[in-house]
Amino acid sequence: MASQLRFDGRVVLVTGAGGGLGRAYALAFGERGASVVVNDLGGDMKGVGKSSLAADKVVEEIRSRGGKAVASYDSVEAGEKIVKTALDAFGRIDIIHRVHLRGSFLVTRAAWDHMKKQKFGRIIMTSSASGIYGNFGQANYSAAKLGLLGLSNTLAIEGKKNNIHCNTIAPQAGSRLTQTVFPEDVVEALKPDYVAPLVLWLCHESCEENGSLFEVGAGWIGKLRWERTLGALVRQRNQPMTPEAVKANWKKICDFGSVSNPQTIQESTGGIIGLVSKMDSNGGVSTNHTSHAASTATSGFVGAIGQKLPSFSSTYTELEAIMYALGVGASIKEPKDMKFIYEGSSDFSCLPTFGVITAQKSMLGELAQIPGLSLDFAKVLHGEQYLELYKPLPRTGKLKCEGVVADILDKGSGVVILLDVYSYSGNELLCYNQFSLFLVGSGGFGGKRTSDKMKVAVAVPNRPPDAILTDTTSLNQAALYRLSGDWNPLHIDPNFSSLAGFDKPILHGLCTFGFSARHVLQQFADHDVSRFKAIKARFAKPVYPGQTLQTEMWKEGNRIHFQTKIQETGDIVISNAYVDLVPTSDMLAKTPSKGGELQSTLVFEEIGRRLKDIGHQVVKTVNAVFEWHITEGGNTAATWTIDLKNGSGEVYQGPARGSADTTLTLSDEHFMEVVQGKLDPQKAFFSGKLKAKGNIMVSQKLQKILKDYAKL
């Protein structure tokens, strides 16, 4: 048998507690250990008159049963006085139950700050069927009762972060207000005792229900939710909206054959905005056929597995790569980060996790087009992320991305969608992403719970970390990161984030993801992007801009396990994560000797041969060391050094043994054009084809070397 729910140490305020439902609640709370403030004005069923007898009688009943109670005779419009009675008698206020709109508002306002300070509160609003459905001759009563529901829903949103829950009940029970409406035998059957158990459960500290509406009576309890038709978008692009168009679509507007169940204002408005975005270029409008109720989701979800998304292109330049690097914390404070934030760096590179950005478009717009998926983006959470690179990302690129719904899992409380996205440079597969998206509240359709297609998150080792790196995020971090393409107002608009239950805008999960991957690359790969193979992470908790990220890392072979915490709170925000690195032995095997098949190899080898005899003369004339980075496909394919400072002059493959006076970077193709005189070096520099740093003036002497000594 389950243990009895107790309210020891809790203070409960019940308004209208002199009889009917209020009396039943007060007695029930008193029996289970709560200290009860019994509030009742003592008026008749019309609210006329005043008497202390009703409240005193209930107080005496509670005390005679060994409980604690005090009486309050104030009107609910004197909310502060009622709450003060609770504070004076018991020192706190935990649970409130009351009646009618203005009184409910005033009592709530008086108790709210006390509940916030103690980080606990339970509030029950009493609406009625008249408020929900309307009733003849009860306009003022119905308006007040439905107003209570709106008040309750808003309090539920605002109080959630402080562990204050607010729910609404619409009871059917015999009381002073219903004794003239229902026959006596019906009033007897609808005892208040059959309502009190629901109220006690909703008020218990272990109950997580919040912002809900329940009808209750005669031992039956039902939860209500809004339901709306899929509706129809009746306007067309650049056309006036007319009553005739409404009439023509009326059957569809009112068709409850397929429905949606919006639970929040974001879901409601988000669904409408989503429909508008589907207006096609020809002015036609397609309605959203995917917003079916959960009861019809089984075939839809199963049918979506294997569905391919329309392919799309993702183009980027150095600017987008730099913007992303700054967004995930790369900084001039770390000298080796310059390769990620300065296009003039000889070894300029894209951070590996930039591969997520190129594929992210499919996670939103394209996924919504899949038949059978009921996507309400207000309920979509990014649960996990996997990224694998098959070669380093080029410094600029135009990628073709193809997505497919790999699998759909039923987790009961929600649905997990596994979305695989493959990104190609030409015909070459460059990277692969797996987005794990969690749809809150869509589960329970009878689907499978696991999938062999899912990239599994792995727990970190049970020992102290081998390395820890920290970075304090900027207050502008989310504002900066969103420039990489994630425009969700949750990360910038305080009004929107408060509606979602956050104190202020939160940082993007993929921003924290980028910080963490950069820490691993810094600690275990010396910022070498060619060492990066794959990353898997699970998003656990939100981060606020300005907080310090602490990445804890464990090295086990070529896998670096990690988890990321908020240093100020100790909360884990990324868990069960790892980065796989390419073994150094594999890197050596991949390095081509003598530049492989690069055309520039022939030039450098020829220059080397010519300088053997007359190198000492050139050294006197030039007296400089030049380091060349020859790229192919945006990546460094070979490094050569022409040393015209030491000895008789030397040309060799590899970086300069000392410091280079000038470092030059350009593609194999453009190098050949410069050597052959087809491309002017100055024009190549100003057009961005040639990157140079160091003593740029001395590089002008290279013309003599390339023309006179290559002899091509």
RAWO-V393903 format. One line per field, one symbol per residue. ss: DSSP state (h for helix, s for strand, l for the rest). burial: # if it has 24 or more other C-alpha atoms within 12 Angstrom, else .. Layout:
ss = ???
burial = ???
This chain:
ss = llllllllllsssssllllhhhhhhhhhhhhlllssssslllllllllllllhhhhhhhhhhhhlllsssssllllllhhhhhhhhhhhhllllssssslhhhhhhhhhhhhhhhhhhllssssssslhhhhhlllllhhhhhhhhhhhhhhhhhhhhhhhhlssssssssllllllllllllhhhhhhlllhhhhhhhhhhhlllllllllsssssllssssslllsslllllllllllllhhhhhhlhhhhlllllssllllhhhhhhhhhhhhlllllllllllllllllhhhhhhhhhhhlllslllssssslhhhhhhhhhhlllllllhhhhhhhllllllllllllhhhhhhhhhhlllhhhlllllllhhhsssssssssslllllllsssssssssssssslllssssssssssssllsssssssssssssllllllllllllllllllllllllllssssssllllhhhhhhhhllllhhhllhhhhhhllllllsllhhhhhhhhhhhhhhhhhlllhhhssssssssllllslllsssssssssllsssssssslllllssssssssssllhhhhhhhllhhhlllhhhhhhhhhhhhhhhhhhhhhhhhlsssssssssllsssssssssslllllssssllllllllsssssshhhhhhhhlllllhhhhhhllllssssllhhhhhhhhhhhhhlll
burial = ......#..##################################........#.##########...#####################....##########.##########.###...#############........######################################........#..################...##########.........#########...............#.....#######.###..##.##.##.......#########.###.###.##.###..#.##################....#############################.##############################################..############....################.#......##.#..#.......#######.###########.#####....#############################.###################.#########...#########....###########............#..###########.##...#..##..#########################.#########...################.....#..##...#####....##.##..##..##..
